[in-house]
Amino acid sequence: MYIIVTRTFPPELGGMQSLMWGLSREMSKNYMIKVFADYHENHKNFDEQASFSIERVGGIKFLRKIRKAQLINEFIKENKVEGIIADHWKSLELIKTDKKKYCLIHGKEINHPLGSSLNKRVTKVLNNVEKVIANSEYTKNLAINNGVEQDKVIVINPGADPVQELNKKSLEKVESLLKVKTPRLITVSRFDKRKNHEKVIMAIRNLKPIYPNIIYVCVGYGDEEEKLKKLSKELMVQDQVLFLNNINQDLKNALVSKSNIFIMPSIIYKKSVEGFGIAFVEAAQYGVPSIGGKDGGASDAIIHERTGLICDGNNLDEIYSSIKKLLENKNYIEFGKHAKEDCAKFLWSNIIEKYKRIL
C-alpha cells in the first residue's frame, strides 16, 4: 500500500489538484492506496465516487499540517505501507517514518535563497527522501542549484487525460461568440503577472494592422483581470481581446480546439515560475501549437520549431515575431499536426509507467 499526502485535491479546482487526482487515480489501478487530503466543504459526494480511500483533514493551516502528520504516523504503525508520495515538501516535514518517501516538486515552492531558513527546511526534507520528482528539467536544475542532491532528482512530467469529445453545442457557441474573428489566439490560465497576458495584449496591438480581425481569447480569473481589461482599452484593442470566466469545461475545450495558437509566454515574477504547463499539452491534443516562455519548464511541453515556439517572455519583439511566424502562411497548421503527433507521451497511461519504475 502507498500513502498519497496532498494539500491540493479535488473537488477544489486547479492544476495541482488535477495532477494529484490523476496520480491517485492511476496509482489505484496498480496499488492499494490511501489519500490524506485537506478538507473541502463539497468533498463528500466527490470522495464517495472515488475507487480508493480518502481521509480529509480540516482546521487552520498549521494545526491541519500537525494533525495530518499524526494521522499518517498512526496509520503507518497499524498498516503495511510501502511508501509515501507527497505533493509538497511541507506535506512530509512532520512525518516520522523509515518508509520510502517520494516528493513532487513544481518550482516556486523550492525557490528560496541558498542558506535561508526556508532553503534549509526544503533541503532537509528533500535530501531525506528516496526520490525527488521534478515536473520538468527546469525544476530539476532549480532543485539542484538550491542544494538538493543531484542523484535524488528525476524528471517525470505531469500526466494529462485524453481530451473529451467535443460537444456540438459548445462548438456552435464558439462560432457565435467569435463570429468571423480570425486568426484566433487563446490563453487558458489564471490572470496573474507570471502568465504574461499583458505582453500578449501589447503584441495584439502591433498585429492588428496586419490582421484586423485577430482575436485573443483570455479564459480564466484572477487579480490582474481588471488591469488587463483597462490595458486593452488604452491600447484600443478591446474588440480584439475577449475575457471569459466562469465557463464550463466543454466550452473551454471547444474554444481551445477552434483556436490557431495557444499562447502563454510566462516569465519569472518574484519567485513565481511556470514549472511545466499542462495547458500546452491539452492544446496539443486538439492539434493546436503553442508559444511558451523560456523561463520555466515550457520547453519540456513544447518542442521548439516543431510543436510550437519558445520565446523570451520579457521581450515584446520576440512574442510578436513568434506569433507572426506561426500565422504567416498558416504555419500553425503544420506545427499543430506535430503537436498532436507528439503529445501522447504525456498521457497518464504512459506517465504512470515512469512512477512504477521508481517505486
C-alpha positions in Angstrom: 0.0 0.0 0.0 1.1 3.6 -0.7 0.0 6.7 1.1 -0.5 9.9 -1.0 -0.5 13.0 1.1 -1.6 16.2 -0.5 -2.6 19.8 0.3 -4.4 20.2 -3.0 -7.1 17.8 -4.2 -10.5 17.9 -5.9 -13.2 18.9 -5.8 -11.1 22.1 -5.4 -10.2 23.3 -8.9 -6.6 23.9 -10.3 -3.6 22.4 -12.0 -2.1 20.9 -8.8 -5.5 19.4 -7.9 -5.8 17.8 -11.3 -2.3 16.4 -11.0 -2.8 14.8 -7.6 -6.2 13.4 -8.7 -4.7 11.9 -11.8 -1.8 10.4 -9.9 -4.0 9.0 -7.2 -6.4 7.5 -9.8 -3.7 5.9 -11.9 -1.8 4.6 -8.8 -5.1 3.0 -7.6 -5.2 0.9 -10.7 -1.9 -0.8 -9.8 -1.6 -0.5 -6.0 -3.7 -0.2 -2.8 -3.6 3.5 -1.9 -4.8 5.8 0.9 -5.1 9.5 0.3 -4.8 12.1 3.1 -6.1 15.4 1.8 -7.2 18.8 3.1 -10.8 19.2 3.9 -13.1 20.8 1.3 -16.7 21.7 2.0 -18.0 19.8 -1.0 -15.8 16.8 -0.6 -18.4 14.2 0.5 -20.0 13.4 -2.9 -16.7 13.5 -4.6 -15.0 11.2 -2.2 -17.8 8.6 -2.3 -17.3 8.2 -6.0 -13.6 7.5 -5.7 -12.3 3.9 -6.0 -9.9 4.4 -3.1 -10.0 5.7 0.4 -9.7 9.4 1.0 -9.3 10.9 4.5 -9.9 14.6 4.9 -8.2 16.8 7.5 -9.6 20.2 8.4 -8.7 23.1 10.7 -6.4 26.1 10.4 -3.3 25.5 8.2 -0.6 24.9 10.8 -2.8 22.7 13.0 -4.0 20.9 10.0 -0.4 20.0 9.0 0.3 18.7 12.5 -3.0 16.7 12.6 -2.4 15.2 9.2 1.1 14.1 10.1 -0.2 12.5 13.3 -2.9 10.6 11.4 -0.3 9.3 8.9 2.2 8.3 11.5 -0.6 6.3 13.3 -1.8 4.8 10.0 1.7 3.6 9.2 2.0 1.9 12.6 -1.2 0.0 12.0 -0.9 -0.9 8.3 1.7 -2.4 5.9 2.8 0.7 4.0 5.4 0.5 1.2 5.9 4.2 0.8 4.6 7.8 0.9 4.2 10.1 -2.1 3.7 13.8 -1.3 2.6 16.8 -3.4 4.9 19.3 -1.5 7.9 19.2 0.8 5.8 20.7 3.6 3.5 17.7 3.5 6.4 15.4 4.5 8.1 17.7 7.1 6.4 16.3 10.2 6.0 12.6 9.1 8.4 10.4 11.0 9.0 7.1 9.4 11.7 4.9 7.8 9.3 4.1 4.9 10.4 5.2 1.4 9.3 8.8 0.7 8.8 10.4 -2.7 8.2 14.2 -3.1 6.9 16.0 -6.1 8.4 19.4 -6.8 6.9 22.1 -9.1 9.2 25.2 -9.0 8.1 28.2 -6.9 7.9 26.3 -3.6 11.6 25.3 -3.6 12.9 28.6 -4.9 14.4 30.2 -1.8 17.8 31.9 -1.3 20.6 29.5 -0.5 21.3 29.3 3.2 17.9 30.9 4.1 15.8 29.3 6.8 13.3 28.1 4.2 16.0 26.8 1.9 17.4 24.7 4.9 13.9 23.3 5.6 13.4 22.4 1.9 16.8 20.6 1.6 16.4 18.9 4.9 13.2 17.2 3.7 14.2 16.6 0.1 17.7 15.2 0.8 16.0 12.6 3.1 13.6 11.1 0.5 14.0 8.2 -1.9 13.4 10.3 -5.0 12.5 13.9 -5.7 10.2 14.0 -8.7 10.5 17.2 -10.7 7.8 18.3 -13.2 10.4 19.5 -15.7 14.1 19.7 -16.5 13.9 23.4 -15.4 12.6 22.4 -12.0 15.2 19.7 -11.6 18.0 22.1 -12.2 16.4 24.6 -9.8 16.3 22.0 -7.1 20.0 21.0 -7.6 21.1 24.7 -7.7 19.2 25.1 -4.4 21.0 22.4 -2.6 19.1 19.2 -3.4 21.4 16.2 -4.1 21.6 15.6 -7.8 21.3 11.8 -7.7 17.9 12.1 -5.9 16.2 14.2 -8.5 14.4 12.7 -11.5 12.0 14.3 -14.0 8.5 12.9 -14.5 6.3 15.4 -16.4 2.7 15.8 -15.1 0.2 13.5 -16.8 -2.7 14.6 -19.0 -6.0 12.9 -19.6 -7.2 12.3 -23.1 -9.3 15.3 -24.2 -13.0 14.9 -24.2 -15.0 14.5 -27.3 -16.1 18.0 -28.4 -19.7 18.9 -27.7 -21.6 20.1 -30.8 -23.5 22.8 -28.8 -20.2 24.1 -27.4 -18.7 24.3 -30.9 -21.7 26.2 -32.2 -21.4 28.6 -29.2 -17.7 29.3 -30.0 -18.7 30.3 -33.6 -21.4 32.6 -32.3 -19.0 34.1 -29.8 -16.1 34.7 -32.2 -18.1 35.0 -35.5 -15.7 35.9 -38.3 -12.8 36.8 -36.0 -9.6 35.1 -37.2 -6.8 34.3 -36.6 -7.5 33.1 -33.1 -5.2 33.1 -30.1 -6.1 31.8 -26.7 -4.7 31.6 -23.2 -6.4 29.4 -20.5 -4.9 30.3 -17.1 -5.2 32.4 -14.0 -4.8 36.2 -14.6 -1.5 36.8 -12.8 1.7 38.6 -13.7 3.6 35.4 -14.3 1.3 34.3 -17.1 2.2 37.5 -19.0 -1.1 38.3 -20.7 0.0 41.9 -20.7 2.7 41.4 -23.3 0.5 39.3 -25.5 -2.1 42.2 -25.5 0.7 44.6 -26.5 1.6 42.2 -29.3 -2.0 42.1 -30.5 -1.9 45.9 -30.8 1.1 45.6 -33.1 -0.5 42.7 -35.1 -3.9 44.4 -35.6 -2.8 46.4 -38.7 -1.8 43.2 -40.4 -4.6 41.0 -39.1 -7.6 43.4 -38.5 -9.9 40.5 -37.5 -7.4 38.9 -35.0 -8.9 37.8 -31.7 -7.2 36.9 -28.4 -9.4 34.9 -26.0 -8.4 35.0 -22.3 -10.1 32.3 -20.3 -9.6 32.4 -16.5 -9.9 34.6 -13.4 -7.5 36.3 -11.1 -6.2 39.6 -9.6 -4.9 41.0 -12.9 -8.2 40.8 -14.8 -9.3 44.4 -14.4 -5.8 45.8 -15.1 -5.7 43.7 -18.3 -9.2 44.9 -19.4 -8.0 48.5 -18.8 -4.9 47.9 -20.8 -6.9 46.6 -23.7 -9.0 49.8 -23.8 -5.9 52.0 -23.5 -4.3 50.2 -26.5 -7.6 50.3 -28.4 -7.8 46.5 -28.8 -10.8 45.9 -26.6 -12.6 44.4 -29.7 -9.6 42.1 -30.3 -9.3 40.8 -26.7 -12.2 38.7 -25.2 -12.2 37.9 -21.5 -14.2 34.9 -20.4 -14.6 33.3 -16.9 -17.0 31.0 -15.2 -17.4 28.9 -18.3 -17.9 25.1 -18.4 -15.2 22.6 -19.4 -17.0 21.8 -22.7 -16.9 25.4 -23.9 -13.3 25.8 -22.7 -12.3 22.7 -24.7 -14.2 23.9 -27.8 -12.5 27.4 -27.6 -9.1 25.8 -27.5 -9.9 23.4 -30.4 -11.1 26.3 -32.5 -8.0 28.4 -31.9 -5.0 28.7 -34.1 -2.4 29.3 -31.4 -2.3 28.6 -27.6 0.0 31.3 -26.1 1.4 31.6 -22.6 4.9 33.2 -22.7 5.4 33.0 -18.9 8.0 34.9 -17.1 9.6 34.6 -13.6 7.7 37.1 -11.4 9.3 37.5 -7.9 9.8 33.8 -7.0 6.9 32.5 -9.1 7.7 30.4 -12.1 5.9 28.2 -14.6 7.2 24.7 -13.7 5.8 22.9 -16.7 2.5 24.0 -18.3 0.0 21.1 -18.8 -2.2 23.5 -20.8 0.3 23.3 -23.7 -0.3 19.5 -23.7 -4.1 19.9 -23.6 -3.9 22.3 -26.6 -1.6 19.9 -28.5 -4.2 17.1 -28.2 -6.5 19.3 -30.3 -3.8 19.9 -32.9 -3.2 23.5 -31.6 0.5 24.6 -31.4 1.8 26.7 -28.5 4.0 29.6 -27.8 5.6 29.4 -24.3 8.2 31.4 -22.4 11.9 30.4 -22.0 11.7 31.0 -18.2 10.4 27.8 -16.6 9.5 24.4 -17.8 7.6 25.1 -21.0 10.4 23.7 -23.2 9.5 20.2 -21.7 6.0 20.6 -23.1 6.8 22.4 -26.4 9.4 21.2 -28.9 10.8 24.5 -30.3 10.3 24.8 -34.0 8.3 21.6 -34.2 5.2 21.7 -31.9 5.4 25.4 -31.2 7.8 28.1 -30.3 9.7 29.1 -27.1 10.4 32.8 -26.7 11.7 35.3 -24.2 8.5 36.5 -22.4 10.2 39.7 -21.3 10.9 40.6 -24.9 7.8 42.1 -26.7 9.5 41.8 -30.1 10.1 38.1 -29.6 6.5 37.5 -28.6 5.3 39.5 -31.7 7.7 37.7 -34.0 6.7 34.2 -32.6 3.0 34.9 -33.2 3.8 36.3 -36.7 5.9 33.3 -37.6 3.1 30.8 -36.8 0.5 32.9 -38.6 2.4 33.5 -41.8 1.4 31.1 -44.5 -0.8 29.4 -41.8 2.4 27.7 -40.4 0.3 26.9 -37.3 -1.3 24.0 -39.3 2.0 22.1 -39.7 3.1 22.9 -36.2 -0.3 21.7 -34.9 0.0 18.4 -36.7 3.3 17.8 -35.0 1.9 18.8 -31.6 -0.9 16.3 -31.9 1.5 13.5 -33.0 3.9 14.1 -30.1 1.6 14.7 -27.2 0.8 11.0 -26.5 3.9 10.7 -24.3 2.2 13.0 -21.7 -0.9 10.9 -21.3 -1.4 9.4 -17.8 -1.3 5.8 -19.3 2.4 6.5 -20.2 3.4 8.8 -17.3 2.3 6.3 -14.7 4.8 3.7 -16.1 7.6 6.1 -15.0 6.3 6.1 -11.5 6.0 2.4 -11.4 9.7 2.1 -12.4 10.9 4.1 -9.3 8.5 2.7 -6.7 
